[in-house]
Amino acid sequence: MKDHLNINFDLIEKMTKIKKNYIEGNVDVETTRKLIRETFKDKKITPAEFAYSEQKIKDLGFDDATVHDKMNDVLDLFDEIIEREDSSLPEGHPIKKLI
């Protein structure tokens, strides 16, 4: 599947590492914001990249409840670097919620 997506896998790996450390409680909100700003300076991520990274978090063994409990915080942390794009996705689609 990943061969058919137009996403930056380097950015996804960096984003996944930051998300993982935050979800595990290894870093606080302010440290996470600073890491995001430093890591993604002058870069934006697409909603598809954010969603792909979320799937990678689940692949690391985090259960749905843990990911769900932290998702609003994680969305807030990454909000300023997520590109907003027009989409033809149907209303209620998980990626559409990010854009």
N, C-alpha and C positions, 0 to 999 in steps of 0.2 A: 504494500500500500504506500509506504513512504516514498517509493520511487516515482509515484504519480503526483506527489504534492509539491507545490512550489514554496518550500519553506527553507529557512536557514538552520541547519542542524547544529552548527556551532553555537548560535544564539540559544537554541533549545537546550543544549547541554548546560550552558551557563545558567539559564533561567531555572532549569530543573534542580541544579545544585543549590541555588539560592532558596527556592521553594522548600526543598528537603530540609535544609538547615533551619528554616523558620518553623516549619511544621513540627520538627523534632524538638523545638525549643532551644536550639543551640545559639540562636541570635535573637535579639529583641527587635521591636518594630523600627526604632531609629537606626540601628545598625543595618537592618535589612534595607531600609530606604537608601542609606548611604551606599551600600553595595550595589543596589540597582542603578543608582545614578552614575556610579563610577564604571560599572560594567557595560551599561548601555548608553553611555554618553554619545549624543548625536545619532542614536539608533532608535528605531521603532520596531515593535513586534506586531505581527498580525494576529487577529483572533484565532486563526487556524494554528499558528505557532504556539499560542498560549494553551489552546486545547490539547495539542499534541504533547506539550510538556506535562499537562495534567494527567494524561494517559501514562506517561513515563513514570510519574509519581506513583500511580497505582501499580505499575509493573515492578516498582521497587518494594512492594509488599505492604503499602499503606492501604488500610481498608477504606471502603466507601464512606463510612461514618466519620472517620478521622479527616479525610479529605474534605468532605462536605462541611464539617464543623469549622474548618479553617479557610474555606474557599472565599467567603466574603472579605476576610482580612487580606488574603493573598491578592484578590482582585483589586482592593483598595491600594495595596502596595505597588502593584504594577500598572495602575490606571494611567499614569502620565506617559507611559511608553507604549501603550497599546494603540495601534492605528485604528482610527474609525473609518470604516469603509461602507459604501453602499452595497447592499446584498440583495440577491433575488431569493434568498433562503426563506422558507415559510416562517410565519410568526410562531414563536415558541421554540424554534430550533436552538439547541444549546450554543452553537457558535454565534447565532444572531443576538443572543443575550449579551455577548461580549462587545458587540459593535454598536 
